[in-house]
Amino acid sequence: MATRADVPIGTLYQYFANKYVIVCELDRVDTAGVRDELTAFSEEIPSLEWPALLEKFLDHLAALWRTDPSRRAVWLAVQSTPATRLTASLNEKILAEQVARLLAPLTPTQRDRRAVMAQVLVHTAFSLLSFSVQDGHDHDQTVQELKRMLAGYLLLEETAGG
C-alpha cells in the first residue's frame, strides 16, 4: 500500500498500529460501500421484479470484485486472526441486518429465521465472489452460479411462504 501511495511505510504506521488494523480499516471501508449499494438497491424493492434486481445487484458486486484485486486480498486477510475475523464478522453483520430488512416482504412468515437467512446470504455471496477471482476459476461462470443459488433459495422461500 505504501508503494502504491508513494509514501514511506512508516507513514502508514503513524495512523495505524499494525497491518491488521489497516486490513480491518480496508474491510470497514468496503463494507460501507456495499452498505450504500444495498441502500440504493432497497429503494427499488419490494418489487415483483426482485429476481432481476438481485441479478443487477450481484452483477455490480461481481464487477467490484473483478476490477479491484485488493478486495480478495482484504477478504482473505481479515480471515487470518481471531481479532480480524471478529471485525469481519461484525462488518458482515451490518450488511446482514440490512439484507434481513430487504427480505421482510419476501419472507413475511419467517421473522425468526430472517436474520440467519440474511447472514447466510451475505457470507455465501462474499465467499463465492472471493472464489470467483481466484486464479484458475471462471469469474463469470461462478457469478452465474451464485445468482442461481441465491435466487433459487429466495424463490423457494417466497413460494413456500416460509
N, C-alpha and C positions, 0 to 999 in steps of 0.2 A: 504494500500500500504506500509506503513512504516513497518508493521508487516511482510509482505512478503519479504521486502528488508532487514529485520533485522536491522533497524536503528530507532533511536528515531524520533517521529513525528515532533519534532522541526527542524530536519534536512531537511525535505521536505519544510518547510516554510522559510528556508534560501534561497531557489531557486524559490519558488512560493508564490505569495502574499496571495492566499487563495485556497480553494478546487475547486472553479470554474475555476481558472487559470490552475490547474492541469488537470481537466477534459478536458478543451479546448486543452491543450497540447497533451493529450492522443488521442483526436479526430484528431488533426493535424497529429500525427504520423501514425494513422490508415489510414487517407486519403492519406498520402504519399505512404504507402504500396499498397493501392488499385490503386493509380495512376501508380505505377511501373508495377503492374499486367496488367492494361489497356494498357500500352505501349507495353508490351510483346504481348498482345492479338492483338493489332493493326498491329503488324508485320506479322500476319497470315492472315489478311484480307486487301483489299477486296478479297473475295473468293466465289465461288459458294457454298462452304460448310459452309457458315456463320452460319446456324442453329446449326450445330454440334459444331462449335467453341463457339457460345453463350452458348450452354449447358455445354461445358467444363469450360468456364469461370465462369458460375453460380455455377457449382459444386465446383470449387475452393473457391469462396466466401463463399458458404454454409459450406464448411469444416472449414474455418477460424472461422465462427460464432459458429459452433458446438464445436470446440476444445478450444475456448477461451471465457470463460464465461464473461470476463470483457468487451467484445465488446458490449453486450447488455446493461450492466450497464453504459458504457460510452455513448452509443447512447441515452439512457433514460435521463441520467444526462444532456446532452447538450440541451435537450428539456425543462429544468427546469426554466431558467430565460431568460429574453429578451436578455441579453448580450451573454449568451451561445448559445441561438437559432440563434443569428446573426452569431456567429462564425461557428456553424454547417452549416448554410445556405451558408456561404462563402466557406466552405470546399466542400459542395455538388456541388456548382457552378463550382469549379475547376474540379471536376470529370465530371460534365455535359458538360463542354466545350470540354473535351477530347472525351466524348461519341458523341457529335454533329459532331466532325470531323470524327469519325468512321461511323456515319450514312450517311455521304455525298454521297458515292457511291450507297447506298441503296435507298436514297431518293433525287435524283437529282433535282426534281421539287419542293421540299419542303424547300427551303432555308429559307423562312420567318418563318416557323413553327419548323424548326430543333432544335433550342435552347430550345424551350418549350418542345418538344418531349423528348429531352435528359434529361431535368430536371425531367420530369415525370418518365422516366425510372429509373433514379438514385434513386429518392426518394421512388418510389414503391419498388425497389429491397431492399433497406435498411430497409424500414418499414416491408416488409414481412420476411426478414431474422431475424429481431428482433422478430417478431411474431412466427417464426419457432422454436425459442429456449425458448419460454415461457413454463412454466410448464403446462402440460396438452395438449400440441399440438404435433402433429406428424411432426417432423422436415423433414423427407424425403418426406412425402406427400405434405407438404407446399412448399418445394423446387420444386417438380414436377409441382405443380400448378403455381408457379412463372415462371418456364420455359415455360409452355403452354401459360401463359398470355403474356409474353414478346415476345416470338417467334410469337404468333398469331398476336399481334399488328404490329410487324415488317413485317411479311408476308403480312398482309393487306396493309401496306404502299407500299411494293415492288410490289405487284400485281396490286394495284390500280394506281400505278405510280403517286401517290400524290393525 
